[in-house]
């Protein structure tokens, strides 16, 4: 999965962000493979 590959690159410092720390990227990483598919599957969303 692309999200996992990008996260691993981020952890290895191969992806530079303007965000200080890892809180936002980690939240986005957790959202993409877990919460996003659930939201997409919900017809009310």
Secondary structure per residue as TSV (DSSP state, phi and psi in degrees):
chain	resnum	aa	ss	phi	psi
A	1	X	-	360.0	134.4
A	2	X	H	-60.0	-36.1
A	3	X	H	-61.7	-42.1
A	4	X	H	-66.4	-42.0
A	5	X	H	-63.3	-41.3
A	6	X	H	-67.1	-41.0
A	7	X	H	-61.3	-43.3
A	8	X	H	-63.1	-39.7
A	9	X	H	-64.4	-38.7
A	10	X	H	-63.3	-44.1
A	11	X	H	-63.3	-34.0
A	12	X	T	-80.5	5.2
A	13	X	T	66.1	26.7
A	14	X	-	-89.3	-10.7
A	15	X	S	-119.1	120.3
A	16	X	-	-99.3	133.1
A	17	X	-	-123.8	162.9
A	18	X	S	-86.0	-8.4
A	19	X	S	-78.8	131.1
A	20	X	S	-81.2	136.8
A	21	X	S	79.1	-173.8
A	22	X	S	-114.4	6.7
A	23	X	H	-62.2	-52.7
A	24	X	H	-66.9	-49.5
A	25	X	H	-59.2	-38.4
A	26	X	H	-64.9	-42.1
A	27	X	H	-62.3	-42.9
A	28	X	H	-65.3	-39.2
A	29	X	H	-62.4	-42.4
A	30	X	H	-70.9	-34.4
A	31	X	I	-67.8	-44.6
A	32	X	I	-59.8	-49.9
A	33	X	I	-86.4	-14.9
A	34	X	I	-112.3	-61.9
A	35	X	I	-76.2	-39.5
A	36	X	H	-61.0	-48.8
A	37	X	H	-59.6	-36.8
A	38	X	H	-65.3	-40.9
A	39	X	H	-66.7	-38.7
A	40	X	H	-68.5	-29.9
A	41	X	H	-78.7	-17.9
A	42	X	-	-86.1	113.1
A	43	X	T	-65.8	-18.0
A	44	X	T	-80.9	-15.7
A	45	X	-	-74.5	360.0
